[in-house]
């Protein structure tokens, strides 16, 4: 099972990614050495959206589509 997720960073920017373990990945973004460089400078981050996918390919496709959305479109999806 894969998850597409959106994090809200401390500076109110949004970060999108995929993972197999949401709790672990959010923890990595918040303090681990395995978090993204982008989020490392914008901690703490908060999980604001997630969606399940059966496989990595589907999750990656959804991530690519999500990254094409404007901030306003992402915020509308989150609410």
N, C-alpha and C positions, 0 to 999 in steps of 0.2 A: 504494500500500500504506500503510495506517495501522496504528499501534501503540497499544494501550492499555498504560500503564505505571504501576508503583507505585514510588515512591522512599521510602527510609527516610532521614529527616533525622537530623542530629547529636543531636537531643534524643529520638530514637527514635519520633517521630511518623511517620505515613505520609501521603504525598501522591500523588494519582491524577490522571493526565492522558492526553491523546492527542497524537500527533505523527506526522509522516511520516519523521522522521530521529531515531532514539533517541540516537545519539552526540552529535549537535549539541544536542539538547534538554537532555540531562543536563549538558552543558557550559554551556549558558545558565543552568540552575538553579544551577550551582556557581560561576559567576563573571561571567556576562554580564549586561548591562542588561535583557535580554529574559526573564529568569527570573521566576517568580511572586513576588509580595511575600511570600507565606507561606514559601517556601523560602529567600528572601534572608536572613531572620533566623535560619535554622536550618541553615546550611551547616557542613560539607560534606554533600551528599546522595549516596546510593548507590542505583543501580538494583537492585531486588530481584525484579521481576516484569515480564514483557512478554508480549503476545499480539498476533499479526498479524490484521488485518482487511482485506478487499478494498476497502472504501470508508469514507468519513468517517461516513456515516449509521450504519453498523453499529458502528463504533468509538465513536461518541458514545452510542449506546444502551447499549453495554456499559459505558461509563464511568458513565453514570447509574445503572445497576444496581450497579456496584461501589461507588459512593459511598453506597448504601443499606446495605451490609454493615457489620456491627460490626467493630471492630478485631480481635477474636478470629477472626472468620470470614475476614478478609483474611489474617491471619497463617497460618491453616490452609491457605489457598489458596497462599500463597507457598512453604510447605514441601512 
